[in-house]
Amino acid sequence: MNQISTLQNNFTTFYPYKFDATNPNFLFSKIKITKPVTCFNPSHAISQDYSTKHKTLLVESFHEHQRFKELLARLNKKGSCPLQMLEDDGDWSRDHFWTVIRFLRQSSRSDEILQVFNMWKDRENSRINEFNYEKIIEMLGEEGLMEDAVLAFTDMKTFCLSPSLQVYNSLIHGFARNGKFDDALFHLNQMKETNLTLESDTYDGLIQAYGKFKMYDEMGMCLKKMEMDGCTPDRITYNVLIEEFARAGLLTRMEKAYQRTRMERIDLKSSALIAMVEAYANFGVVDKMETVMKRVRTNTRDFNEDLVRKIALVYIENFMFSRLEKLAYYITKRSGRTDMVWCLLLLSNACLLSQQGIDIVVREMEEAEVLWNIMFINIVLLAYLKIKDFTHLGIFLTNLGNHVVKPDIVTVGILFDAIDKGFRGSGTIEKWRRTGLLCRSVEMETDPLVLAAFGKGQFLRKCEEAYLSLEPGTREKKKWSYSDLIDLVVAKKNVKKSQLEEDK
């Protein structure tokens, strides 16, 4: 009711007719308006003044936005020259200048930054300051334009400006990233001479660069030098050390750095822990790999599929098939139920030859409405082939069409290996020929993990042997189909058979 009353009052204020909802002609019922006696209200004057200023700011903001758009439009024109634009415009504001610098950087024209900066700063002496030089040198260092960075650094000193720690870090890290460690150390020594307080960040960048160029002994010496100069290694330092030693496979050094973090209660980033996991996986060190995995944060998504495959391969090579299921649940907590998770669940039960386990996973997949792919089907087929359950094997082969899935070379190999073991699969072969499935180009859609767990099988090995026996030119002449490979294997088999008969 209050809202309606307010609406009525507002309407009466702006429209000089009586508001009478019971009168159908209320809009035409004119009433006499009595002007109220008003007095000066200071707050009303302030409100009007504020409104005027607000409108002025909006107009100025609009025009500023338009100027930015025009500036970017001119920069985006083919063959645009910022130096000429600055000459034509006479000058730029601070915001316009940094907009141009960002544009040059993003459009791979960083080599023009120093010239534009020099021209812009010469327009006004107040622009010759530590902040502007620091930002320019930082950008040039990040872009690897070290000659320009040194020119700006030298120019800065001619104006008696004191280079900050950030300026020296930009030069040291820039030279180090480019492998110019002599120049990096030269500026490090210069920084010490200026009595600037050293911080760990300076050495962290050096250590990371040494790791990039695989200079692992220098990494260790840099760490010692850091401590001698009174800089305590921090969380970043140890994360860098561990990641670089892990990538290099230097487990002893990696573990030494890791133990120091444990003693000093330094929290490691997930990326450093994952690097350790990968290092242990590469060397097949199961116990330590699993210990570090427990320390990785639950919500991290840094476990990529390549690393998951490495871990799974370690379990497969050590016949720890039940661990594949645990790995699947471990990944689920971090990334959800991906195709890789379902692959691991199926693979774990298939390797253990647990038909009940396979059935449970299949039901879970159906409930989750997972789209089947040929890799999932091949895992189940390989398990049934292993236990010679030809009934279920035949059912799965028949249901390929229901899942809208086409066989790959592994599926074809499973079928032929099953036939060799007594499966009546000639009808399936004829059906695949008739529907054109065997005329398709050969594809491998099954994850290598599956072959690592079950092996390639006789048919796939024969395919490889027959294919490799051909001349290189013959292999490359045609696009191979499944029928071509089958015919090649059959022909090779007939040749061997005839040779054996001749020998007899």
HELIX and SHEET records of a PDB file:
HELIX    1   1 ASN A    2  PHE A   14  1                                  13    
HELIX    2   2 PHE A   26  PHE A   28  5                                   3    
HELIX    3   3 PRO A   42  ASN A   76  1                                  35    
HELIX    4   4 PRO A   82  ASP A   89  1                                   8    
HELIX    5   5 ARG A   94  GLN A  106  1                                  13    
HELIX    6   6 SER A  110  GLU A  112  5                                   3    
HELIX    7   7 ILE A  113  LYS A  121  1                                   9    
HELIX    8   8 ASN A  125  ARG A  127  5                                   3    
HELIX    9   9 GLU A  130  GLU A  142  1                                  13    
HELIX   10  10 MET A  146  THR A  158  1                                  13    
HELIX   11  11 LEU A  165  ARG A  177  1                                  13    
HELIX   12  12 PHE A  181  GLU A  193  1                                  13    
HELIX   13  13 SER A  200  LYS A  212  1                                  13    
HELIX   14  14 TYR A  216  MET A  228  1                                  13    
HELIX   15  15 ARG A  235  ALA A  248  1                                  14    
HELIX   16  16 LEU A  251  MET A  263  1                                  13    
HELIX   17  17 SER A  270  PHE A  283  1                                  14    
HELIX   18  18 VAL A  286  MET A  293  1                                   8    
HELIX   19  19 GLU A  305  GLU A  317  1                                  13    
HELIX   20  20 PHE A  321  SER A  335  1                                  15    
HELIX   21  21 ASP A  339  CYS A  351  1                                  13    
HELIX   22  22 GLN A  355  GLU A  367  1                                  13    
HELIX   23  23 ILE A  374  LYS A  386  1                                  13    
HELIX   24  24 PHE A  390  THR A  398  1                                   9    
HELIX   25  25 ILE A  409  ASP A  420  1                                  12    
HELIX   26  26 SER A  426  ARG A  434  1                                   9    
HELIX   27  27 LEU A  437  CYS A  439  5                                   3    
HELIX   28  28 PRO A  448  PHE A  454  1                                   7    
HELIX   29  29 GLN A  458  LEU A  468  1                                  11    
HELIX   30  30 PRO A  472  LYS A  477  1                                   6    
HELIX   31  31 TYR A  482  ASP A  503  1                                  22    
END                                                                             
